[in-house]
């Protein structure tokens, strides 16, 4: 995790060839995982102790391929809505030149643990 605040989280990734799919670009599953992790973390920043969340739905749009030439990419997520049982959150993956590589929206189920 790179940055965190109430309703906000950011993670960064240095793409490597070991993230590649057979087409020599970062696999969409890696980008989806980065979005899911960052969006879930943004929701967690708003929840009290003993309350957590889990992704129930995620939608990802891949805009531009990511490769090692993309250098450092950053995923930022912000809360759209927090309810008693569900939260919605959006995330964006951008490069250092502010190019948009992917974006997504997630719905998280909020529940008590312990």
C-alpha positions as CSV (number, residue, x, y, z in Angstrom):
1,X,0.0,0.0,0.0
2,X,1.4,3.4,-1.0
3,X,-1.2,5.9,0.4
4,X,-4.3,5.6,2.5
5,X,-6.9,8.0,3.9
6,X,-10.6,7.8,4.9
7,X,-12.4,6.4,1.8
8,X,-9.2,6.3,-0.3
9,X,-6.4,3.9,-1.0
10,X,-3.5,3.7,-3.5
11,X,-1.2,0.8,-4.4
12,X,1.7,0.9,-6.9
13,X,3.2,-1.8,-9.2
14,X,6.4,-2.0,-11.2
15,X,5.3,-4.3,-14.1
16,X,7.7,-7.1,-14.9
17,X,7.8,-9.7,-17.6
18,X,6.7,-12.3,-15.0
19,X,3.3,-10.4,-15.0
20,X,2.9,-11.0,-18.7
21,X,0.3,-13.0,-20.6
22,X,1.3,-14.9,-23.8
23,X,1.0,-11.6,-25.8
24,X,3.8,-9.8,-23.9
25,X,1.6,-7.4,-21.9
26,X,0.6,-7.5,-18.2
27,X,-2.1,-10.1,-17.8
28,X,-5.6,-8.6,-17.2
29,X,-5.9,-10.8,-14.0
30,X,-2.9,-8.9,-12.5
31,X,-4.6,-5.5,-13.3
32,X,-7.9,-6.8,-11.9
33,X,-6.3,-8.0,-8.7
34,X,-4.6,-4.6,-8.3
35,X,-8.0,-2.9,-8.8
36,X,-9.8,-5.3,-6.5
37,X,-7.2,-5.0,-3.7
38,X,-7.1,-1.2,-3.9
39,X,-10.9,-0.8,-4.0
40,X,-11.4,-3.2,-1.1
41,X,-8.7,-1.3,0.9
42,X,-10.6,2.0,0.3
43,X,-13.8,0.5,1.7
44,X,-11.9,-0.9,4.7
45,X,-10.6,2.6,5.6
46,X,-14.2,3.6,6.4
47,X,-15.2,0.6,8.6
48,X,-15.0,0.3,12.3
49,X,-13.1,-2.5,14.1
50,X,-14.7,-6.0,13.8
51,X,-16.5,-5.0,10.6
52,X,-15.0,-6.0,7.3
53,X,-16.0,-6.4,3.6
54,X,-15.7,-8.8,0.7
55,X,-16.0,-8.2,-3.0
56,X,-19.3,-9.5,-4.4
57,X,-19.0,-7.9,-7.9
58,X,-16.2,-6.2,-9.9
59,X,-16.3,-4.7,-13.4
60,X,-13.0,-3.8,-15.1
61,X,-12.4,-1.9,-18.3
62,X,-9.0,-2.4,-19.9
63,X,-8.1,0.8,-21.8
64,X,-4.5,0.4,-22.8
65,X,-1.9,-2.4,-22.5
66,X,0.6,-2.3,-19.7
67,X,4.2,-3.6,-20.1
68,X,7.6,-3.1,-18.5
69,X,7.9,0.1,-20.7
70,X,4.9,1.5,-18.7
71,X,7.3,1.7,-15.7
72,X,5.6,2.4,-12.4
73,X,1.7,2.2,-12.5
74,X,-0.5,3.5,-9.7
75,X,-4.0,2.3,-8.7
76,X,-6.1,4.8,-6.8
77,X,-9.6,3.9,-5.4
78,X,-12.3,6.2,-3.9
79,X,-15.5,5.3,-2.2
80,X,-18.7,6.0,-4.2
81,X,-21.2,5.0,-1.4
82,X,-21.1,3.2,1.9
83,X,-24.3,1.7,3.2
84,X,-25.1,-0.6,6.1
85,X,-24.7,-3.8,4.0
86,X,-23.1,-2.7,0.7
87,X,-20.4,-0.4,-0.4
88,X,-19.6,0.8,-4.0
89,X,-16.1,2.0,-4.9
90,X,-14.3,3.0,-8.1
91,X,-10.6,2.6,-9.0
92,X,-8.3,3.7,-11.8
93,X,-4.9,2.5,-12.9
94,X,-2.7,5.2,-14.3
95,X,0.9,5.6,-15.4
96,X,3.4,8.3,-14.5
97,X,2.4,10.3,-17.5
98,X,-1.3,10.2,-16.3
99,X,-2.2,7.7,-19.0
100,X,-5.3,5.6,-18.0
101,X,-4.6,1.9,-18.4
102,X,-7.7,0.5,-16.7
103,X,-10.6,1.4,-14.4
104,X,-13.2,-0.5,-12.5
105,X,-16.1,-0.4,-10.1
106,X,-16.8,-2.8,-7.3
107,X,-19.5,-3.7,-4.9
108,X,-18.5,-5.0,-1.5
109,X,-20.6,-6.8,1.1
110,X,-20.1,-5.3,4.6
111,X,-20.3,-7.7,7.6
112,X,-19.3,-8.3,11.1
113,X,-16.4,-10.6,12.0
114,X,-15.6,-12.5,15.2
